Amino acid sequence: MQGSARGGGEMENYRKIRRTEVPSPLPFANLPLDIVEMRVKEGSKIRNLMGFAMGRMQLAETRQIVFSGSGRAVTKTITCVEIMKRRIRGLHQTTKLRYKSLQETWEHREPREGTPNLTLLKNVPSICILLSKEPLDPGEAGYQPPDSGGSLWLEAPLGGEDPSPSPRGVKRSLCCEDPEMVKRVTRGDKQVESPPLPNYSYLLNYQQ
């Protein structure tokens, strides 16, 4: 059944019942199997994130850590990285930008027989930052050498919200991966033309 074009106002008749992130591997090669990945969310508390991350990175056996966040959590992800670099000197950094897919399921507020759910696929910008005590490939896009710090280096509290990025160090261009890398979720459902909201792809889902 081909869906008709839906305007933004018509979406008021639907409610979101589920939201999941489409799994995707970290964009770094040769990571240890037990790599610590800090998944930063919009509502995450910086103090809680950094308390755990610092505890792990201060262990001798932990050589690398990854911070990742998408959408509105990107800024908070960068904040966590800058705090860790100020607390632990000599960390090598590689940054990757990409898109991640979120899948949302919406149902009609007054479901009727034959009214399908909507499965929405949305691509959102995402950032992944690898911090390593060991040297990384300086020729890789997104690599940043350790900051030398110095007398202008200021300590930042774990709960700090304004860790100004250091002007030192040479930053290479970030690697923006092709959005087509993100696999679209397909279940044989038919594509709905003229999505009701921007940046969304809509699929009719007949599974109630």
GROMACS elastic network, one bead per residue, 0.5 to 0.9 nm:
[ bonds ]
;  ai    aj funct       b0    kb
    1   189     6  0.89373   500
    1   190     6  0.71728   500
    1   204     6  0.82623   500
    2   190     6  0.65520   500
    2   191     6  0.73729   500
    2   192     6  0.64390   500
    2   193     6  0.82558   500
    2   204     6  0.82998   500
    3     6     6  0.83438   500
    3   190     6  0.82325   500
    3   191     6  0.78366   500
    3   192     6  0.51979   500
    3   193     6  0.70464   500
    3   203     6  0.88892   500
    3   204     6  0.74242   500
    4   192     6  0.69843   500
    4   193     6  0.68772   500
    4   194     6  0.80676   500
    5   192     6  0.73289   500
    5   193     6  0.59048   500
    5   194     6  0.52086   500
    5   195     6  0.69143   500
    5   196     6  0.72305   500
    6     9     6  0.80699   500
    6    10     6  0.60774   500
    6    11     6  0.73875   500
    6   192     6  0.89796   500
    6   193     6  0.84899   500
    6   194     6  0.69042   500
    6   195     6  0.66464   500
    6   196     6  0.50085   500
    6   197     6  0.87689   500
    7    10     6  0.53579   500
    7    11     6  0.70089   500
    7   194     6  0.83843   500
    7   195     6  0.78345   500
    7   197     6  0.76874   500
    8    11     6  0.54817   500
    8    12     6  0.75692   500
    8   195     6  0.87161   500
    8   197     6  0.59600   500
    9    12     6  0.56680   500
    9    13     6  0.81125   500
    9   196     6  0.82771   500
   10    13     6  0.57933   500
   10    14     6  0.78583   500
   10   196     6  0.78660   500
   11    14     6  0.52940   500
   11    15     6  0.80123   500
   11   108     6  0.88078   500
   11   196     6  0.70305   500
   11   197     6  0.84349   500
   12    15     6  0.74178   500
   12   109     6  0.86140   500
   13   107     6  0.85199   500
   13   108     6  0.58432   500
   13   109     6  0.56164   500
   13   110     6  0.77092   500
   14   106     6  0.59896   500
   14   107     6  0.53662   500
   14   109     6  0.53052   500
   14   110     6  0.83832   500
   14   117     6  0.87819   500
   14   118     6  0.86701   500
   15   105     6  0.85143   500
   15   106     6  0.53014   500
   15   107     6  0.55799   500
   15   108     6  0.63995   500
   15   109     6  0.62623   500
   16    19     6  0.76753   500
   16   104     6  0.69555   500
   16   105     6  0.58969   500
   16   107     6  0.65388   500
   16   108     6  0.89922   500
   17   104     6  0.76860   500
   17   105     6  0.58157   500
   17   106     6  0.56146   500
   17   107     6  0.68428   500
   18   103     6  0.81691   500
   18   104     6  0.56282   500
   18   105     6  0.51434   500
   18   106     6  0.71848   500
   19   102     6  0.69930   500
   19   103     6  0.56907   500
   19   105     6  0.64369   500
   20    23     6  0.89739   500
   20   101     6  0.88732   500
   20   102     6  0.58920   500
   20   103     6  0.52950   500
   20   104     6  0.64569   500
   20   105     6  0.88164   500
   21    24     6  0.87907   500
   21   100     6  0.77293   500
   21   101     6  0.62384   500
   21   103     6  0.61250   500
   21   104     6  0.87235   500
   22   100     6  0.72754   500
   22   101     6  0.54656   500
   22   102     6  0.57968   500
   22   103     6  0.67100   500
   22   182     6  0.88247   500
   22   183     6  0.85447   500
   22   184     6  0.89308   500
   22   185     6  0.81930   500
   23   100     6  0.84438   500
   23   101     6  0.82271   500
   24    27     6  0.87135   500
   24   100     6  0.76367   500
   24   101     6  0.87650   500
   24   182     6  0.79087   500
   24   183     6  0.88736   500
   25    28     6  0.84685   500
   26    29     6  0.82489   500
   26    31     6  0.88409   500
   26    66     6  0.88195   500
   26    68     6  0.89272   500
   26   128     6  0.75712   500
   27    96     6  0.69758   500
   27    97     6  0.89515   500
   27    98     6  0.86536   500
   27   128     6  0.75451   500
   28    31     6  0.66443   500
   28    94     6  0.87540   500
   28    96     6  0.84137   500
   28   128     6  0.89514   500
   28   130     6  0.79916   500
   30    33     6  0.89068   500
   31    34     6  0.83036   500
   31    35     6  0.65763   500
   31    64     6  0.83893   500
   32    35     6  0.52897   500
   32    64     6  0.84085   500
   35    62     6  0.81278   500
   35    63     6  0.86433   500
   35    64     6  0.66871   500
   35    65     6  0.62229   500
   35    66     6  0.74838   500
   36    53     6  0.82283   500
   36    56     6  0.80440   500
   36    57     6  0.89969   500
   36    62     6  0.82644   500
   36    64     6  0.72389   500
   36    65     6  0.50190   500
   36    66     6  0.62209   500
   36    67     6  0.85583   500
   37    65     6  0.60490   500
   37    67     6  0.58576   500
   37    68     6  0.72389   500
   38    49     6  0.74419   500
   38    53     6  0.73825   500
   38    65     6  0.76281   500
   38    66     6  0.60424   500
   38    68     6  0.62265   500
   38    69     6  0.85120   500
   38    77     6  0.88613   500
   39    49     6  0.89598   500
   39    66     6  0.83629   500
   39    67     6  0.61415   500
   39    68     6  0.50793   500
   39    69     6  0.59507   500
   39    77     6  0.83934   500
   40    43     6  0.83206   500
   40    44     6  0.62474   500
   40    45     6  0.88671   500
   40    46     6  0.88362   500
   40    49     6  0.78311   500
   40    67     6  0.70244   500
   40    68     6  0.59477   500
   40    70     6  0.79527   500
   40    73     6  0.62827   500
   40    74     6  0.80196   500
   40    76     6  0.72355   500
   40    77     6  0.59475   500
   40    80     6  0.88517   500
   41    44     6  0.50984   500
   41    45     6  0.86938   500
   41    68     6  0.88233   500
   41    69     6  0.63306   500
   41    70     6  0.76294   500
   41    71     6  0.88771   500
   41    72     6  0.80851   500
   41    73     6  0.53471   500
   41    74     6  0.85588   500
   41    76     6  0.81441   500
   41    77     6  0.83561   500
   42    45     6  0.87318   500
   42    69     6  0.83132   500
   42    70     6  0.84697   500
   42    71     6  0.80626   500
   42    72     6  0.58722   500
   42    74     6  0.83010   500
   42    76     6  0.75033   500
   43    73     6  0.80556   500
   44    47     6  0.88382   500
   44    48     6  0.77312   500
   44    49     6  0.73009   500
   44    73     6  0.85088   500
   44    76     6  0.85054   500
   45    48     6  0.53707   500
   45    49     6  0.62894   500
   45    50     6  0.86723   500
   45   159     6  0.79811   500
   46    49     6  0.50582   500
   46    50     6  0.59705   500
   46    51     6  0.83109   500
   46    76     6  0.76665   500
   46    79     6  0.83183   500
   46    80     6  0.67962   500
   46   158     6  0.69585   500
   46   159     6  0.55553   500
   46   160     6  0.77215   500
   46   161     6  0.81955   500
   47    50     6  0.52997   500
   47    51     6  0.59193   500
   47    52     6  0.87321   500
   47   157     6  0.86162   500
   47   158     6  0.52316   500
   47   160     6  0.80726   500
   48    51     6  0.51641   500
   48    52     6  0.65219   500
   48    53     6  0.86625   500
   48   158     6  0.85500   500
   48   159     6  0.83793   500
   49    52     6  0.55914   500
   49    53     6  0.61441   500
   49    54     6  0.85188   500
   49    80     6  0.77602   500
   49   158     6  0.89135   500
   50    54     6  0.56195   500
   50    55     6  0.81004   500
   50    80     6  0.67765   500
   50    83     6  0.81087   500
   50    84     6  0.75922   500
   50   158     6  0.62642   500
   50   159     6  0.81105   500
   51    54     6  0.55206   500
   51    55     6  0.62334   500
   51    56     6  0.88661   500
   51   158     6  0.73905   500
   52    55     6  0.51841   500
   52    56     6  0.63937   500
   52    57     6  0.87957   500
   53    56     6  0.52486   500
   53    57     6  0.61784   500
   53    58     6  0.85928   500
   53    65     6  0.80362   500
   53    84     6  0.83132   500
   54    57     6  0.51332   500
   54    58     6  0.60270   500
   54    59     6  0.88271   500
   54    84     6  0.71649   500
   54    87     6  0.83923   500
   54    88     6  0.85993   500
   55    58     6  0.54275   500
   55    59     6  0.69709   500
   56    59     6  0.55126   500
   56    60     6  0.88116   500
   56    61     6  0.88395   500
   56    62     6  0.64859   500
   56    65     6  0.86549   500
   57    60     6  0.75636   500
   57    61     6  0.83749   500
   57    62     6  0.55442   500
   57    63     6  0.70310   500
   57    64     6  0.74411   500
   57    65     6  0.73772   500
   57    88     6  0.85152   500
   57   133     6  0.89623   500
   58    61     6  0.86650   500
   58    62     6  0.73822   500
   58    88     6  0.84259   500
   59    62     6  0.55062   500
   59    63     6  0.83282   500
   60    63     6  0.72266   500
   62    65     6  0.77747   500
   62   133     6  0.86023   500
   63   131     6  0.85370   500
   63   132     6  0.58600   500
   63   133     6  0.53580   500
   63   134     6  0.67778   500
   64   130     6  0.70665   500
   64   131     6  0.56357   500
   64   133     6  0.63239   500
   64   134     6  0.78468   500
   65   129     6  0.83640   500
   65   130     6  0.59294   500
   65   131     6  0.54129   500
   65   132     6  0.66119   500
   66   128     6  0.67896   500
   66   129     6  0.55535   500
   66   131     6  0.62523   500
   66   132     6  0.87667   500
   67    77     6  0.63672   500
   67    78     6  0.82460   500
   67    80     6  0.78712   500
   67    81     6  0.71495   500
   67   127     6  0.81476   500
   67   128     6  0.57776   500
   67   129     6  0.52285   500
   67   130     6  0.66149   500
   67   131     6  0.81660   500
   68    73     6  0.86816   500
   68    74     6  0.77908   500
   68    77     6  0.63540   500
   68    78     6  0.89077   500
   68   126     6  0.73709   500
   68   127     6  0.56614   500
   68   129     6  0.63817   500
   68   130     6  0.88019   500
   69    72     6  0.81346   500
   69    73     6  0.52487   500
   69    74     6  0.51012   500
   69    75     6  0.83761   500
   69    76     6  0.79035   500
   69    77     6  0.57522   500
   69    78     6  0.87998   500
   69   125     6  0.87912   500
   69   126     6  0.57577   500
   69   127     6  0.56650   500
   69   128     6  0.68102   500
   70    73     6  0.53279   500
   70    74     6  0.52607   500
   70    75     6  0.89699   500
   70    77     6  0.85323   500
   70    99     6  0.81238   500
   70   100     6  0.73557   500
   70   124     6  0.65547   500
   70   125     6  0.56946   500
   70   127     6  0.62386   500
   70   128     6  0.87988   500
   71    74     6  0.59313   500
   71    75     6  0.87986   500
   71   124     6  0.56528   500
   71   125     6  0.56348   500
   71   126     6  0.63141   500
   71   127     6  0.89403   500
   72    75     6  0.68433   500
   72    76     6  0.79816   500
   72   125     6  0.89580   500
   73    76     6  0.52427   500
   73    77     6  0.61516   500
   73    78     6  0.88532   500
   73   126     6  0.85419   500
   74    77     6  0.50547   500
   74    78     6  0.64624   500
   74    79     6  0.87577   500
   74   125     6  0.81344   500
   74   126     6  0.66219   500
   74   127     6  0.62862   500
   75    78     6  0.52568   500
   75    79     6  0.63126   500
   75    80     6  0.88761   500
   76    80     6  0.63319   500
   76    81     6  0.87701   500
   76   161     6  0.84090   500
   77    80     6  0.52882   500
   77    81     6  0.64861   500
   77    82     6  0.88924   500
   77   127     6  0.78399   500
   77   128     6  0.84466   500
   77   129     6  0.84074   500
   78    81     6  0.51081   500
   78    82     6  0.62732   500
   78    83     6  0.87051   500
   78   127     6  0.85693   500
   78   129     6  0.81685   500
   79    82     6  0.52481   500
   79    83     6  0.62910   500
   79    84     6  0.87636   500
   79   160     6  0.83800   500
   79   161     6  0.70553   500
   79   162     6  0.74620   500
   79   163     6  0.63572   500
   79   164     6  0.85983   500
   79   165     6  0.87024   500
   80    83     6  0.52090   500
   80    84     6  0.63178   500
   80    85     6  0.87408   500
   80   158     6  0.86207   500
   80   163     6  0.87477   500
   81    84     6  0.52047   500
   81    85     6  0.62301   500
   81    86     6  0.87458   500
   81   129     6  0.76638   500
   81   131     6  0.80119   500
   82    85     6  0.51106   500
   82    86     6  0.63337   500
   82    87     6  0.87499   500
   82   156     6  0.89725   500
   82   163     6  0.63194   500
   82   164     6  0.78756   500
   82   165     6  0.65893   500
   82   166     6  0.84809   500
   83    86     6  0.52282   500
   83    87     6  0.63308   500
   83    88     6  0.86863   500
   83   155     6  0.83197   500
   83   156     6  0.62555   500
   83   157     6  0.77921   500
   83   158     6  0.70356   500
   83   160     6  0.79336   500
   83   163     6  0.65216   500
   84    87     6  0.50190   500
   84    88     6  0.58909   500
   84    89     6  0.84569   500
   84    91     6  0.88518   500
   84   131     6  0.89875   500
   84   158     6  0.87799   500
   85    88     6  0.52650   500
   85    89     6  0.59719   500
   85    90     6  0.77073   500
   85    91     6  0.64463   500
   85   131     6  0.84739   500
   85   146     6  0.83540   500
   85   147     6  0.80467   500
   86    89     6  0.63655   500
   86   147     6  0.88946   500
   86   149     6  0.81388   500
   86   153     6  0.76879   500
   86   154     6  0.76440   500
   86   155     6  0.64249   500
   86   156     6  0.71129   500
   86   163     6  0.89382   500
   87   155     6  0.72957   500
   87   156     6  0.79074   500
   88    91     6  0.69302   500
   89   133     6  0.88726   500
   89   146     6  0.73520   500
   89   147     6  0.74519   500
   89   148     6  0.79786   500
   89   149     6  0.79553   500
   90   132     6  0.86590   500
   90   133     6  0.68021   500
   90   134     6  0.88768   500
   90   145     6  0.82086   500
   90   147     6  0.66254   500
   90   148     6  0.75121   500
   91   131     6  0.59914   500
   91   132     6  0.53959   500
   91   133     6  0.50738   500
   91   134     6  0.75372   500
   91   135     6  0.82469   500
   91   145     6  0.75318   500
   91   146     6  0.51567   500
   91   147     6  0.77731   500
   92   130     6  0.80154   500
   92   131     6  0.56133   500
   92   132     6  0.50744   500
   92   133     6  0.63490   500
   92   134     6  0.69825   500
   92   135     6  0.61122   500
   92   136     6  0.64264   500
   92   143     6  0.77488   500
   92   144     6  0.63508   500
   92   145     6  0.52077   500
   92   146     6  0.50754   500
   92   147     6  0.85322   500
   93   129     6  0.68703   500
   93   130     6  0.55487   500
   93   132     6  0.64496   500
   93   135     6  0.89120   500
   93   136     6  0.75496   500
   93   142     6  0.79202   500
   93   143     6  0.57211   500
   93   144     6  0.50520   500
   93   145     6  0.64142   500
   93   146     6  0.73022   500
   94   128     6  0.83727   500
   94   129     6  0.57925   500
   94   130     6  0.52057   500
   94   131     6  0.68461   500
   94   132     6  0.86817   500
   94   136     6  0.77799   500
   94   137     6  0.87446   500
   94   138     6  0.89223   500
   94   140     6  0.78526   500
   94   141     6  0.76729   500
   94   142     6  0.50669   500
   94   144     6  0.60737   500
   94   145     6  0.87097   500
   94   174     6  0.86270   500
   95   127     6  0.72449   500
   95   128     6  0.58979   500
   95   130     6  0.64111   500
   95   131     6  0.89025   500
   95   141     6  0.79244   500
   95   143     6  0.64831   500
   95   144     6  0.80667   500
   95   174     6  0.63668   500
   95   175     6  0.73982   500
   96   126     6  0.84667   500
   96   127     6  0.58687   500
   96   128     6  0.52556   500
   96   129     6  0.63773   500
   96   130     6  0.85266   500
   96   141     6  0.80933   500
   96   142     6  0.62439   500
   96   174     6  0.61011   500
   96   175     6  0.52930   500
   96   176     6  0.66540   500
   96   177     6  0.78966   500
   97   125     6  0.73571   500
   97   126     6  0.58922   500
   97   128     6  0.65130   500
   97   129     6  0.87802   500
   97   142     6  0.88548   500
   97   174     6  0.67211   500
   97   175     6  0.58603   500
   97   177     6  0.64982   500
   98   124     6  0.85331   500
   98   125     6  0.60322   500
   98   126     6  0.52914   500
   98   127     6  0.63477   500
   98   128     6  0.81462   500
   98   175     6  0.79530   500
   98   176     6  0.55683   500
   98   177     6  0.50696   500
   98   178     6  0.72474   500
   98   179     6  0.69103   500
   98   181     6  0.87722   500
   98   182     6  0.87881   500
   99   123     6  0.58838   500
   99   124     6  0.54074   500
   99   126     6  0.52906   500
   99   127     6  0.81995   500
   99   176     6  0.86594   500
   99   177     6  0.75697   500
   99   178     6  0.80479   500
   99   179     6  0.57777   500
   99   180     6  0.88682   500
   99   181     6  0.82804   500
   99   182     6  0.68542   500
  100   122     6  0.81264   500
  100   123     6  0.54830   500
  100   124     6  0.54718   500
  100   125     6  0.64353   500
  100   126     6  0.61524   500
  100   179     6  0.83511   500
  100   182     6  0.65173   500
  101   121     6  0.64496   500
  101   122     6  0.55103   500
  101   124     6  0.64438   500
  101   182     6  0.66575   500
  101   183     6  0.79304   500
  101   184     6  0.77744   500
  101   185     6  0.89053   500
  102   120     6  0.79298   500
  102   121     6  0.57013   500
  102   122     6  0.52037   500
  102   123     6  0.64343   500
  102   124     6  0.75369   500
  103   119     6  0.67864   500
  103   120     6  0.55738   500
  103   122     6  0.65768   500
  103   185     6  0.81354   500
  104   118     6  0.80123   500
  104   119     6  0.56864   500
  104   121     6  0.65436   500
  104   122     6  0.81303   500
  105   117     6  0.68056   500
  105   118     6  0.56902   500
  105   120     6  0.62765   500
  105   205     6  0.84421   500
  106   117     6  0.56765   500
  106   118     6  0.50570   500
  106   119     6  0.64731   500
  106   120     6  0.77665   500
  107   110     6  0.84865   500
  107   111     6  0.73293   500
  107   115     6  0.86813   500
  107   116     6  0.74110   500
  107   118     6  0.64279   500
  107   208     6  0.86146   500
  108   111     6  0.50897   500
  108   112     6  0.81705   500
  108   115     6  0.74472   500
  108   116     6  0.79121   500
  108   117     6  0.68309   500
  108   118     6  0.85461   500
  111   114     6  0.85054   500
  111   115     6  0.62452   500
  111   116     6  0.83171   500
  111   117     6  0.89525   500
  112   115     6  0.54107   500
  112   116     6  0.86828   500
  113   116     6  0.83933   500
  114   206     6  0.82600   500
  115   206     6  0.80198   500
  116   204     6  0.62043   500
  116   205     6  0.56576   500
  116   207     6  0.74672   500
  116   208     6  0.73409   500
  117   203     6  0.86799   500
  117   204     6  0.62036   500
  117   205     6  0.50061   500
  117   206     6  0.61827   500
  117   207     6  0.73132   500
  117   208     6  0.67797   500
  118   202     6  0.66341   500
  118   203     6  0.59050   500
  118   205     6  0.54928   500
  118   206     6  0.83570   500
  119   201     6  0.83317   500
  119   202     6  0.58696   500
  119   203     6  0.50165   500
  119   204     6  0.60747   500
  119   205     6  0.59138   500
  120   200     6  0.62329   500
  120   201     6  0.56282   500
  120   203     6  0.62673   500
  120   204     6  0.86876   500
  121   184     6  0.75632   500
  121   185     6  0.75802   500
  121   199     6  0.86030   500
  121   200     6  0.57147   500
  121   201     6  0.50727   500
  121   202     6  0.64317   500
  121   203     6  0.80197   500
  122   199     6  0.60968   500
  122   201     6  0.63894   500
  122   202     6  0.88947   500
  123   179     6  0.80434   500
  123   182     6  0.81695   500
  123   199     6  0.70040   500
  123   200     6  0.74831   500
  123   201     6  0.89312   500
  124   199     6  0.85223   500
  131   134     6  0.89143   500
  132   135     6  0.69290   500
  132   136     6  0.73428   500
  133   136     6  0.89184   500
  135   138     6  0.82054   500
  135   145     6  0.85190   500
  136   139     6  0.87986   500
  136   140     6  0.83767   500
  136   143     6  0.77065   500
  136   145     6  0.85624   500
  137   140     6  0.56317   500
  137   143     6  0.73198   500
  138   141     6  0.81273   500
  138   142     6  0.88410   500
  138   143     6  0.57900   500
  138   144     6  0.74884   500
  138   145     6  0.75624   500
  139   142     6  0.87508   500
  139   143     6  0.71791   500
  139   172     6  0.87927   500
  140   143     6  0.57522   500
  140   172     6  0.83781   500
  140   175     6  0.87765   500
  141   172     6  0.61054   500
  141   173     6  0.59090   500
  141   174     6  0.57417   500
  141   175     6  0.55182   500
  142   171     6  0.71321   500
  142   172     6  0.52649   500
  142   173     6  0.54732   500
  142   175     6  0.58260   500
  143   170     6  0.86414   500
  143   171     6  0.66818   500
  143   172     6  0.58890   500
  143   173     6  0.80858   500
  143   174     6  0.79465   500
  144   147     6  0.84862   500
  144   169     6  0.69414   500
  144   170     6  0.61966   500
  144   171     6  0.51482   500
  144   172     6  0.66454   500
  145   169     6  0.63175   500
  145   170     6  0.68532   500
  145   171     6  0.78011   500
  146   149     6  0.87569   500
  146   169     6  0.71169   500
  147   150     6  0.89221   500
  147   166     6  0.77233   500
  147   168     6  0.62641   500
  147   169     6  0.57027   500
  148   168     6  0.74334   500
  148   169     6  0.76821   500
  149   152     6  0.69528   500
  149   153     6  0.52264   500
  149   154     6  0.87301   500
  149   166     6  0.82024   500
  149   168     6  0.78512   500
  150   153     6  0.54975   500
  151   154     6  0.80921   500
  153   166     6  0.81746   500
  154   163     6  0.88739   500
  155   163     6  0.88641   500
  156   159     6  0.80684   500
  156   160     6  0.59826   500
  156   161     6  0.88157   500
  156   162     6  0.82968   500
  156   163     6  0.64931   500
  157   161     6  0.86840   500
  158   161     6  0.88191   500
  160   163     6  0.67164   500
  162   165     6  0.89674   500
  163   166     6  0.87366   500
  164   167     6  0.88791   500
  165   168     6  0.87578   500
  166   169     6  0.78947   500
  167   170     6  0.88890   500
  168   171     6  0.89510   500
  171   174     6  0.84597   500
  176   179     6  0.85380   500
  177   180     6  0.83840   500
  177   181     6  0.72425   500
  178   181     6  0.56034   500
  178   182     6  0.80887   500
  179   182     6  0.58378   500
  179   183     6  0.89641   500
  180   183     6  0.70350   500
  180   184     6  0.86726   500
  183   186     6  0.89609   500
  186   189     6  0.68553   500
  186   203     6  0.84057   500
  187   190     6  0.87285   500
  187   203     6  0.89233   500
  187   205     6  0.84229   500
  189   203     6  0.60369   500
  189   204     6  0.57586   500
  189   205     6  0.62855   500
  189   206     6  0.79256   500
  190   202     6  0.88478   500
  190   203     6  0.59701   500
  190   204     6  0.60726   500
  190   205     6  0.84350   500
  191   201     6  0.79912   500
  191   202     6  0.62757   500
  191   204     6  0.68372   500
  192   195     6  0.67480   500
  192   201     6  0.79108   500
  192   202     6  0.55901   500
  192   203     6  0.58243   500
  192   204     6  0.68883   500
  193   196     6  0.89526   500
  193   201     6  0.88679   500
  193   202     6  0.79018   500
  194   197     6  0.87179   500
  194   201     6  0.89431   500
  194   202     6  0.87509   500
  195   198     6  0.69867   500
  195   199     6  0.84529   500
  195   200     6  0.65040   500
  195   201     6  0.62751   500
  195   202     6  0.61244   500
  196   200     6  0.79761   500
  196   202     6  0.84160   500
  197   200     6  0.60454   500
  197   201     6  0.86268   500
  198   201     6  0.85096   500
  205   208     6  0.76868   500
